[in-house]
């Protein structure tokens, strides 16, 4: 399936919020996820304020995975550029 989205890319921020709500907020209907909020971002921000710390911890570690991949890619790009010179 598709990889987990990043919270630091603005073009997918709404989809990230939607995905995190689906994964971490108990729900049976879509109204349980979004409720009275007009955007997924607003619903996620509201959820995050009352969210258990262990869920926040997991979400942050999901983002760290992306950051590690970025560092790996940067490292290999730099190594390739150095070997080309």
N, C-alpha and C positions, 0 to 999 in steps of 0.2 A: 504494500500500500504506500501511500504518500508519506513523506517524512513529516515530523512535527514542525509546525510553523515557528518562526522567530518573533519575539515581541519587539525587536529593535528595527524591523523593516516596516516603515509606515504604510507601504502599499498593501501589506497583508495584515495590518493591525486588527481590523474588524474581524477577519477570519480567525486570527489567533485568539481573540477574546471569545468568539463563538466556540472554538474547539476546547479551550480551557473550561468554559462553563459546562460543556457536554461531558468532559472527563471528570470534573471535580465537584460539580454541584448536583445534589440529588434532584431528579426530575422524572416526570412521567409524560408531560406535554410540553410543547414549546413555550407555552405561557409560564411554566415553572422556571424556565431559563431566562427569558427576557423580561417577563412581568410587565410593569408599567413603563419601562424604559424604551425610548425610541431607537436606541442604537445598542449594538452588542458591546461596544466600548463602555457605555454608561452602565449597562447591566453588569459587566465584568468588574468595573471599578467599585460598584456597590457591593458585589459579592466579595471582593478582595478585602474590604474593610472589616467584614465579619468572619472571614475565612480562618479556619484553624491554621496554626503556624506550620504544621507538618505538610499541609497542602501547598502553602507558599514556598516552603523549602523544596519540595519536589519540582514545582514550576521553575524556580530559580536554577535548579540543577539541570533541568531540561535545556535552559538557555546556555548554561556553561558548556554543554555538549557542542552547541553551534559555535561558541567562541573558540573552543579547542580546535574544531575543524578549520576555522578561519586562520588560526595561528599556524596550523600544519600547512595549509595551502600557501600562506605567506612565506613560510620557511622554505618550502620546495620551490616557489617562484624565485626567491632570492638566491637559492643554491643554483638554480638553472641559469640565472642571469650572471652569476659569478663564474660559472664554468664556461659560459659563452664568451667571456672577455678574455 
